[in-house]
Amino acid sequence: MRYIIFTVLTIGLMSFVYAGGKHGGGHGHKQGGHGQNAHWMSPEKESARVNPIKRDNDSIARGAALYEKNCAACHGVKAKGDGPAGKALNPKPADLKKMSGGHPDGDFAWKISIGRGAMPGWKSTLSENQIWDLVNYIQSLSATKGHGMTKGHKGHGKKNKHKHGHTH
């Protein structure tokens, strides 16, 4: 009997370690920094995907409607990560307005498709075109140039030195 209990506990512990260690929360993504609130990065291959939907007023309008219906409760009406349903979540919903223009389309599409933590993956609910419309809407929130980047994350991979001498 002790052998059976020991075996079950060992298998359970190994499964827990494997799921938490290798898959980083169940999706195989990397996180910079430490813990659940660290920056969530998509795989380079996914980040480099090219958006097949033209970013025009029609696509942005479709994306805005999808955002309002599916995302605003957590990410907030203005996409600042401050929606009422997101207040109790950990990790907190991302400030998409701040991220727009600084992340490639493929990065957003992958994150919307896969989800993380309390954020559901939308690939079984939304069509691929709807996901890209959402990406176009999110990218339209940026007033800066560079939205729709296709290579890597702006500011990632290099340490940015601040005037106070510290890096991140």
Backbone hydrogen bonds in HBPLUS format (Angstrom, degrees):
<---DONOR---> <-ACCEPTOR-->    atom                        ^
c    i                          cat <-CA-CA->   ^        H-A-AA   ^      H-
h    n   atom  resd res      DA  || num        DHA   H-A  angle D-A-AA Bond
n    s   type  num  typ     dist DA aas  dist angle  dist       angle   num
A0005-ILE N   A0001-MET O   3.08 MM   4  6.41 165.6  2.10 155.4 158.6     1
A0006-PHE N   A0002-ARG O   2.88 MM   4  6.02 165.0  1.90 151.7 156.3     2
A0007-THR N   A0003-TYR O   2.89 MM   4  6.05 157.9  1.94 146.7 152.8     3
A0008-VAL N   A0004-ILE O   2.94 MM   4  6.14 165.2  1.96 153.7 157.3     4
A0009-LEU N   A0005-ILE O   2.95 MM   4  6.12 165.5  1.97 153.6 157.7     5
A0010-THR N   A0006-PHE O   2.90 MM   4  6.03 155.5  1.96 147.0 154.2     6
A0011-ILE N   A0007-THR O   2.94 MM   4  6.12 165.5  1.96 152.8 156.2     7
A0012-GLY N   A0008-VAL O   2.93 MM   4  6.07 160.5  1.97 148.0 154.0     8
A0013-LEU N   A0009-LEU O   2.89 MM   4  6.05 158.6  1.94 147.2 152.8     9
A0014-MET N   A0010-THR O   2.91 MM   4  6.10 161.1  1.94 150.1 155.5    10
A0015-SER N   A0011-ILE O   2.91 MM   4  6.09 156.5  1.97 148.4 154.9    11
A0016-PHE N   A0012-GLY O   2.98 MM   4  6.19 156.4  2.04 145.9 152.2    12
A0017-VAL N   A0013-LEU O   2.94 MM   4  6.17 166.0  1.96 154.4 157.5    13
A0018-TYR N   A0014-MET O   2.90 MM   4  6.02 163.8  1.93 149.2 154.2    14
A0019-ALA N   A0015-SER O   2.92 MM   4  6.02 168.4  1.93 150.7 154.0    15
A0020-GLY N   A0016-PHE O   2.99 MM   4  6.07 164.1  2.02 150.9 155.5    16
A0021-GLY N   A0017-VAL O   2.82 MM   4  5.66 158.2  1.87 147.6 154.4    17
A0022-LYS N   A0018-TYR O   3.07 MM   4  5.56 143.7  2.20 134.8 144.5    18
A0028-GLY N   A0023-HIS O   2.87 MM   5  4.25 152.1  1.95 133.9 133.1    19
A0041-MET N   A0030-LYS O   3.12 MM  11  5.67 166.0  2.14 163.8 163.9    20
A0032-GLY N   A0039-HIS O   3.01 MM   7  5.30 150.0  2.10 148.5 154.6    21
A0038-ALA N   A0035-GLY O   3.24 MM   3  5.64 165.2  2.27 112.3 116.0    22
A0046-GLU N   A0043-PRO O   3.02 MM   3  5.38 119.3  2.40 107.6 121.8    23
A0047-SER N   A0043-PRO O   2.92 MM   4  6.16 162.9  1.95 158.6 164.4    24
A0048-ALA N   A0044-GLU O   2.98 MM   4  6.11 142.0  2.12 147.2 155.7    25
A0049-ARG N   A0046-GLU O   3.11 MM   3  5.40 162.2  2.14 109.4 115.0    26
A0056-ASP N   A0054-LYS O   3.02 MM   2  5.78 115.2  2.46 111.4  94.7    27
A0060-ILE N   A0056-ASP O   2.98 MM   4  6.17 169.1  1.99 162.2 165.8    28
A0061-ALA N   A0057-ASN O   2.92 MM   4  6.00 152.7  2.00 142.0 149.3    29
A0062-ARG N   A0058-ASP O   2.97 MM   4  6.26 157.9  2.02 148.7 154.6    30
A0063-GLY N   A0059-SER O   2.86 MM   4  6.08 161.4  1.89 151.8 157.5    31
A0064-ALA N   A0060-ILE O   2.81 MM   4  6.01 150.1  1.90 144.7 153.1    32
A0065-ALA N   A0061-ALA O   3.08 MM   4  6.32 157.4  2.13 147.5 152.2    33
A0066-LEU N   A0062-ARG O   3.03 MM   4  6.32 158.3  2.08 148.6 154.8    34
A0067-TYR N   A0063-GLY O   2.78 MM   4  5.96 156.0  1.84 148.7 156.1    35
A0068-GLU N   A0064-ALA O   2.93 MM   4  6.13 165.7  1.95 150.1 153.3    36
A0069-LYS N   A0065-ALA O   3.11 MM   4  6.27 158.5  2.15 144.9 150.4    37
A0070-ASN N   A0066-LEU O   2.83 MM   4  5.88 160.1  1.87 154.2 159.5    38
A0071-CYS N   A0067-TYR O   2.75 MM   4  4.82 156.1  1.81 137.6 143.2    39
A0072-ALA N   A0067-TYR O   2.98 MM   5  6.02 148.4  2.08 154.9 153.1    40
A0074-CYS N   A0071-CYS O   3.14 MM   3  5.92 139.7  2.31 121.6 129.4    41
A0075-HIS N   A0071-CYS O   2.89 MM   4  5.85 166.6  1.91 166.0 162.2    42
A0076-GLY N   A0072-ALA O   2.78 MM   4  4.44 138.3  1.95 120.5 125.4    43
A0085-ALA N   A0073-ALA O   2.89 MM  12  5.35 144.1  2.02 147.2 148.8    44
A0083-GLY N   A0074-CYS O   3.02 MM   9  4.30 138.2  2.20 126.3 122.2    45
A0081-GLY N   A0075-HIS O   2.66 MM   6  3.99 139.7  1.81 142.8 135.6    46
A0079-ALA N   A0076-GLY O   2.99 MM   3  4.82 162.1  2.02 105.3 109.3    47
A0096-LEU N   A0079-ALA O   2.79 MM  17  5.23 109.8  2.29 136.4 156.1    48
A0097-LYS N   A0079-ALA O   2.95 MM  18  5.44 157.8  2.00 145.2 144.5    49
A0086-GLY N   A0083-GLY O   3.05 MM   3  5.27 143.5  2.19 106.1 117.1    50
A0089-LEU N   A0086-GLY O   3.15 MM   3  5.24 159.3  2.19 108.1 114.5    51
A0099-MET N   A0095-ASP O   3.13 MM   4  6.42 147.9  2.23 142.7 152.3    52
A0100-SER N   A0096-LEU O   2.84 MM   4  5.87 141.9  1.99 146.2 154.5    53
A0102-GLY N   A0099-MET O   2.96 MM   3  5.48 158.4  2.01 135.8 140.6    54
A0154-LYS N   A0102-GLY O   3.34 MM  52  5.41 155.4  2.41 146.5 151.3    55
A0107-ASP N   A0104-PRO O   3.09 MM   3  5.34 129.1  2.37 103.3 116.0    56
A0108-PHE N   A0104-PRO O   3.36 MM   4  6.85 160.1  2.41 155.3 158.4    57
A0109-ALA N   A0105-ASP O   2.93 MM   4  6.20 167.3  1.94 158.6 162.7    58
A0110-TRP N   A0106-GLY O   2.97 MM   4  6.04 160.7  2.01 144.9 149.5    59
A0111-LYS N   A0107-ASP O   3.10 MM   4  6.31 165.8  2.12 151.4 155.2    60
A0112-ILE N   A0108-PHE O   2.91 MM   4  6.10 162.0  1.94 157.4 162.2    61
A0113-SER N   A0109-ALA O   2.95 MM   4  6.06 158.7  2.00 146.3 152.6    62
A0114-ILE N   A0110-TRP O   2.87 MM   4  5.97 165.0  1.89 156.5 159.8    63
A0115-GLY N   A0111-LYS O   2.86 MM   4  5.42 154.1  1.92 137.3 146.0    64
A0122-TRP N   A0112-ILE O   2.94 MM  10  5.93 168.3  1.95 149.4 152.5    65
A0123-LYS N   A0113-SER O   3.37 MM  10  4.51 161.7  2.40 124.0 119.1    66
A0116-ARG N   A0119-MET O   3.00 MM   3  5.15 134.6  2.21 125.7 139.2    67
A0119-MET N   A0116-ARG O   2.85 MM   3  5.15 143.7  1.98 145.8 138.5    68
A0125-THR N   A0122-TRP O   2.96 MM   3  5.15 150.0  2.05 108.7 118.4    69
A0126-LEU N   A0122-TRP O   2.78 MM   4  5.67 178.8  1.78 172.4 172.0    70
A0131-ILE N   A0127-SER O   3.02 MM   4  6.37 154.4  2.09 150.3 157.2    71
A0132-TRP N   A0128-GLU O   3.00 MM   4  6.36 158.4  2.05 150.6 156.0    72
A0133-ASP N   A0129-ASN O   2.89 MM   4  6.16 145.6  2.01 142.8 153.0    73
A0134-LEU N   A0130-GLN O   2.92 MM   4  6.24 153.1  1.99 147.6 154.4    74
A0135-VAL N   A0131-ILE O   2.94 MM   4  6.31 153.0  2.02 145.8 153.7    75
A0136-ASN N   A0132-TRP O   2.90 MM   4  6.19 157.7  1.95 147.2 152.6    76
A0137-TYR N   A0133-ASP O   2.94 MM   4  6.26 153.5  2.01 147.7 154.8    77
A0138-ILE N   A0134-LEU O   2.87 MM   4  6.17 169.3  1.88 158.4 160.5    78
A0139-GLN N   A0135-VAL O   2.84 MM   4  6.04 168.9  1.85 158.9 162.0    79
A0140-SER N   A0136-ASN O   2.99 MM   4  6.07 136.2  2.18 136.0 147.5    80
A0140-SER N   A0137-TYR O   3.01 MM   3  5.04 125.4  2.32  95.5 110.5    81
A0141-LEU N   A0138-ILE O   3.09 MM   3  5.47 156.1  2.15 109.3 116.8    82
A0142-SER N   A0139-GLN O   3.34 MM   3  5.89 164.7  2.36 112.9 117.1    83
A0156-HIS N   A0153-HIS O   3.07 MM   3  5.25 167.7  2.09 126.4 127.0    84
A0162-HIS N   A0166-HIS O   3.18 MM   4  5.87 169.3  2.19 163.7 166.7    85
A0165-GLY N   A0162-HIS O   2.90 MM   3  5.45 164.1  1.92 121.9 124.9    86
